[in-house]
Amino acid sequence: MDKILIEDMAFYAYHGVHEEEARLGQRFHIDVECRLDLSEAGRSDDVLKTVSYDRIVAIAAEVTTGQRFNLIEALAEAISDKLLADIPKVQSVRIKIRKPSAPIPAPSGYASIEIERSRSE
């Protein structure tokens, strides 16, 4: 399956279990991989035969900044649900969310999760 990848989108939002995370917020870095058939777009060179990158980014931004989640796992589920619901050409998605300021008691670049979802699930 072909892929559209948009990597390292950064959004400021208020997700997290701790009160400080809800009050102060932090930056979240998100990668989205959409799997779909891109052969028609490649042969025709027609933008209408593919999925606009702008649309994928807009959905990720809307979900990330428009709702609050305790868990980044729930944020990833919401992004994948909306992508699959709103873009029929997309057959499956992979979402990775990195939380660089996770309140963990050890030096770390970031905490992250990654999920994969498809229309058949």
Backbone bond lengths (Angstrom), bond angles and torsions (degrees), N, CA, C in turn:
res aa  C-N    CA-C-N  psi(-1)  N-CA   C-N-CA  omega(-1)  CA-C   N-CA-C  phi
1 M - - - 1.464 - - 1.523 108.06 -
2 D 1.325 115.52 139.51 1.462 121.75 177.81 1.525 109.72 -74.84
3 K 1.339 115.31 165.12 1.462 119.23 -175.30 1.521 111.34 -138.75
4 I 1.314 115.39 144.67 1.452 123.18 163.52 1.524 105.11 -110.94
5 L 1.323 116.07 125.77 1.467 120.88 -178.76 1.520 109.46 -118.61
6 I 1.304 115.27 131.06 1.460 121.48 172.19 1.524 105.31 -126.21
7 E 1.320 114.69 116.41 1.456 119.27 -170.88 1.524 112.55 -116.61
8 D 1.311 113.73 146.64 1.460 124.42 173.54 1.528 114.16 60.65
9 M 1.337 115.69 40.69 1.463 118.67 169.32 1.525 106.19 -68.88
10 A 1.319 117.50 140.27 1.463 120.85 -178.93 1.527 109.00 -121.40
11 F 1.337 115.69 126.60 1.456 121.97 179.91 1.520 108.85 -130.58
12 Y 1.316 116.27 141.46 1.459 121.26 175.04 1.519 107.58 -94.10
13 A 1.339 116.26 124.60 1.463 120.21 -176.41 1.526 109.43 -151.18
14 Y 1.334 115.82 -178.72 1.462 122.24 -169.28 1.530 112.33 -122.25
15 H 1.318 117.57 43.39 1.460 121.98 -178.80 1.527 110.68 -90.02
16 G 1.324 115.23 146.03 1.458 120.07 175.34 1.512 111.17 145.52
17 V 1.318 115.52 160.09 1.455 120.83 -177.07 1.528 111.98 -82.82
18 H 1.312 116.46 -26.35 1.463 120.31 -175.67 1.528 111.72 -84.84
19 E 1.325 114.57 145.53 1.465 121.29 -178.77 1.533 111.78 -55.93
20 E 1.324 117.08 -39.35 1.466 120.59 -179.52 1.527 111.44 -62.85
21 E 1.320 117.24 -36.52 1.464 120.64 179.23 1.523 110.40 -65.79
22 A 1.313 116.60 -39.70 1.463 120.96 178.95 1.524 111.47 -69.87
23 R 1.312 116.49 -32.94 1.467 120.67 -176.84 1.528 112.05 -84.64
24 L 1.332 117.07 -45.37 1.460 121.41 -173.77 1.525 113.62 -91.34
25 G 1.320 116.51 -32.15 1.458 120.60 -176.45 1.515 111.91 74.33
26 Q 1.323 114.60 176.01 1.465 122.18 178.86 1.517 109.34 -168.56
27 R 1.321 115.20 171.19 1.458 120.84 179.76 1.528 109.63 -87.64
28 F 1.327 115.56 140.23 1.459 123.34 175.31 1.525 107.99 -120.95
29 H 1.330 116.94 136.58 1.463 122.32 179.08 1.529 107.90 -108.87
30 I 1.326 115.57 128.41 1.460 120.47 -171.71 1.525 110.34 -128.35
31 D 1.339 114.98 132.90 1.459 122.49 171.28 1.519 107.36 -110.40
32 V 1.322 115.73 137.44 1.463 120.91 176.58 1.525 108.45 -126.25
33 E 1.311 115.17 129.48 1.458 122.02 173.51 1.523 107.26 -119.42
34 C 1.324 116.59 118.96 1.469 122.25 176.87 1.518 107.91 -107.40
35 R 1.335 116.56 127.73 1.463 121.08 178.47 1.522 108.44 -102.47
36 L 1.316 114.47 129.30 1.456 121.70 -178.61 1.513 108.91 -163.30
37 D 1.305 117.08 170.11 1.456 121.92 178.46 1.531 108.60 -85.82
38 L 1.314 117.00 115.13 1.466 122.17 -179.09 1.530 112.45 -104.16
39 S 1.334 117.46 7.45 1.465 120.05 -175.22 1.527 112.38 -63.25
40 E 1.313 117.88 -42.44 1.466 120.95 179.65 1.532 111.04 -62.95
41 A 1.308 116.85 -41.76 1.470 120.90 177.50 1.521 110.37 -64.31
42 G 1.319 116.76 -41.98 1.460 120.95 179.70 1.515 113.49 -65.26
43 R 1.326 116.75 -39.09 1.469 120.12 179.92 1.524 112.22 -75.19
44 S 1.311 117.43 -35.87 1.471 120.91 -174.23 1.530 113.55 -92.88
45 D 1.320 117.61 -20.15 1.469 122.25 -174.64 1.526 110.62 58.27
46 D 1.341 115.74 35.19 1.464 122.70 -176.50 1.526 108.84 -112.42
47 V 1.326 116.21 119.66 1.466 121.62 -177.79 1.531 112.05 -61.91
48 L 1.305 118.04 -24.98 1.463 121.19 179.76 1.531 112.63 -72.24
49 K 1.321 116.83 -11.26 1.466 121.15 -179.72 1.533 112.26 -94.71
50 T 1.316 116.69 4.09 1.457 120.81 179.44 1.526 109.20 -126.91
51 V 1.307 117.79 -166.92 1.462 123.22 176.67 1.520 107.05 -114.20
52 S 1.300 115.82 129.40 1.458 121.43 -179.60 1.522 110.83 -65.77
53 Y 1.330 116.58 132.09 1.464 120.78 175.46 1.520 110.23 -58.20
54 D 1.334 115.34 -38.23 1.469 120.12 -179.87 1.527 111.74 -56.89
55 R 1.312 115.85 -38.61 1.468 120.13 -177.95 1.531 110.94 -67.06
56 I 1.315 116.41 -40.82 1.461 120.97 178.64 1.527 110.07 -64.29
57 V 1.327 115.96 -46.03 1.466 120.76 179.25 1.527 110.65 -62.74
58 A 1.325 117.11 -42.13 1.469 121.02 -179.37 1.529 111.12 -62.13
59 I 1.324 117.41 -40.35 1.467 120.63 178.77 1.522 110.21 -66.70
60 A 1.323 117.40 -45.76 1.471 119.98 178.46 1.530 110.78 -60.11
61 A 1.329 116.86 -42.23 1.472 121.19 -179.78 1.523 110.94 -66.19
62 E 1.325 116.47 -45.12 1.471 120.94 -178.87 1.522 111.71 -58.94
63 V 1.323 116.57 -46.82 1.465 120.00 -178.26 1.524 110.63 -70.35
64 T 1.319 117.33 -43.27 1.461 121.13 -175.67 1.519 112.27 -66.97
65 T 1.315 117.09 -40.75 1.465 119.72 -175.99 1.526 113.38 -98.85
66 G 1.317 117.92 -9.82 1.457 120.92 -175.50 1.508 115.46 -96.13
67 Q 1.324 117.42 -13.27 1.458 121.91 -179.76 1.523 108.42 -136.39
68 R 1.317 116.35 163.23 1.459 120.21 175.99 1.524 109.33 -117.09
69 F 1.315 115.77 134.85 1.464 122.01 178.80 1.524 109.49 -125.62
70 N 1.313 116.40 145.74 1.458 120.29 172.15 1.523 110.40 -72.00
71 L 1.328 116.28 -39.61 1.466 121.73 -173.97 1.521 111.86 -113.70
72 I 1.329 116.25 141.15 1.473 118.60 175.33 1.529 109.88 -70.64
73 E 1.331 117.28 -19.61 1.462 119.98 173.35 1.530 110.43 -62.20
74 A 1.327 116.63 -41.60 1.470 121.30 178.74 1.526 111.10 -69.02
75 L 1.321 116.59 -37.43 1.466 120.43 175.40 1.527 110.45 -60.76
76 A 1.316 117.21 -45.90 1.472 121.21 179.03 1.525 111.47 -61.23
77 E 1.330 116.79 -42.93 1.477 120.07 177.28 1.526 111.13 -59.56
78 A 1.329 116.80 -44.10 1.469 120.88 -178.66 1.528 111.11 -64.81
79 I 1.312 117.60 -40.41 1.472 120.25 177.78 1.521 110.11 -64.71
80 S 1.335 117.11 -46.23 1.471 119.08 -179.23 1.521 111.48 -64.91
81 D 1.326 117.34 -40.43 1.473 120.21 177.90 1.526 111.41 -59.12
82 K 1.329 116.69 -44.45 1.467 120.41 -177.25 1.523 111.18 -69.81
83 L 1.323 117.71 -40.63 1.466 119.90 177.89 1.530 110.76 -60.44
84 L 1.332 116.72 -46.85 1.467 120.13 -178.89 1.525 111.81 -68.20
85 A 1.325 117.71 -34.03 1.465 120.90 -179.86 1.532 111.99 -74.51
86 D 1.316 116.95 -38.06 1.469 120.49 -172.20 1.525 114.91 -92.38
87 I 1.334 117.60 -17.39 1.469 119.78 -176.30 1.529 108.97 -126.26
88 P 1.318 117.79 92.24 1.466 121.49 -175.49 1.532 115.06 -59.14
89 K 1.326 118.45 -27.01 1.470 120.75 -179.91 1.520 112.58 -68.46
90 V 1.317 117.02 -24.33 1.463 121.04 -178.19 1.528 108.98 -78.20
91 Q 1.342 115.72 124.87 1.463 121.20 -178.28 1.535 112.77 -94.43
92 S 1.336 115.58 -31.12 1.456 119.47 177.18 1.521 109.22 -156.88
93 V 1.325 115.14 162.42 1.459 120.51 -178.49 1.526 109.77 -137.45
94 R 1.293 114.50 153.16 1.458 122.58 169.95 1.519 105.71 -126.38
95 I 1.310 116.80 128.43 1.457 122.26 -179.14 1.527 107.77 -121.74
96 K 1.323 116.52 128.81 1.466 121.05 173.23 1.520 107.29 -121.58
97 I 1.309 116.29 129.69 1.460 121.48 179.14 1.523 108.48 -122.56
98 R 1.329 115.12 126.75 1.456 122.13 177.20 1.521 108.96 -110.13
99 K 1.317 115.46 137.94 1.455 122.90 -178.85 1.530 107.07 -120.44
100 P 1.340 117.14 92.39 1.467 119.65 -173.89 1.524 114.49 -65.69
101 S 1.305 118.27 -25.71 1.471 120.76 -177.23 1.520 112.41 -108.09
102 A 1.305 116.55 33.37 1.467 119.70 179.53 1.530 109.54 -61.03
103 P 1.333 116.82 134.16 1.463 119.95 -178.52 1.532 111.45 -78.31
104 I 1.323 115.01 78.45 1.464 119.90 179.13 1.534 108.65 -118.63
105 P 1.318 117.45 146.62 1.467 120.86 -172.28 1.531 114.32 -84.21
106 A 1.313 117.49 35.89 1.463 120.68 178.89 1.524 108.61 -147.72
107 P 1.315 117.41 148.24 1.471 118.75 176.72 1.528 110.11 -59.96
108 S 1.304 116.01 130.68 1.468 119.97 -177.55 1.510 109.39 -155.11
109 G 1.303 116.69 143.96 1.459 120.14 173.74 1.515 110.26 -67.83
110 Y 1.332 116.84 -42.22 1.455 122.64 178.58 1.519 109.57 -176.33
111 A 1.314 115.06 162.60 1.462 121.54 169.22 1.530 105.55 -103.38
112 S 1.317 117.89 148.65 1.461 119.18 -178.72 1.512 111.24 -149.36
113 I 1.323 113.80 161.63 1.468 121.36 171.57 1.522 107.14 -135.05
114 E 1.315 115.57 160.67 1.469 120.64 177.08 1.521 107.40 -145.30
115 I 1.331 115.83 133.42 1.459 120.23 177.21 1.526 109.43 -128.91
116 E 1.309 116.17 157.86 1.469 123.28 171.86 1.511 108.11 -129.85
117 R 1.327 115.62 133.80 1.458 121.10 178.98 1.534 108.52 -137.61
118 S 1.326 115.22 151.04 1.462 119.34 177.93 1.527 110.02 -138.83
119 R 1.296 114.64 169.06 1.470 120.24 179.87 1.524 111.44 -61.97
120 S 1.298 118.97 -27.45 1.477 121.63 -176.60 1.521 112.88 -77.78
121 E 1.337 118.07 -8.66 1.478 119.91 -177.96 1.503 111.82 -86.00
